[in-house]
Amino acid sequence: MSIIGKAQALGEEIMDSSEYSEMKETEQAIYQDETAKNLLNDFQSKQQRLQMAQTNGQQVTQKQQQELQALQAKMQNNEKIKEFMEAQQQFNQVMQTVNQTISNVLSGENTEE
């Protein structure tokens, strides 16, 4: 099997994982809930604008930072967003483990589980 074939097989295995399924289910729940969806969209939009401003050399004001922090607090109090963020964190841990395992093999530190 080619490297690309193995990568595709690994991708399919990851998609079959409970962590991936949970992340996708909780993400879908957000988009079915108007409050959660709007909170997430507002946060992402505001965060993106601030990042663009910083990239263009503009100073982010304390008021802008406080607005972003207030949105973050609201998001953390929203159960659907909170569940998604937890599921996303679990999935990211799986991906870190996969990447670390590949790095270990490439560096000769192949440690089998």
Secondary structure, 3 states (H helix, E strand, C coil): CCHHHHHHHHHHHHHCCHHHHHHHHHHHHHHCCHHHHHHHHHHHHHHHHHHHHHHCCCCCCHHHHHHHHHHHHHHHHCHHHHHHHHHHHHHHHHHHHHHHHHHHHHCCCCCCC
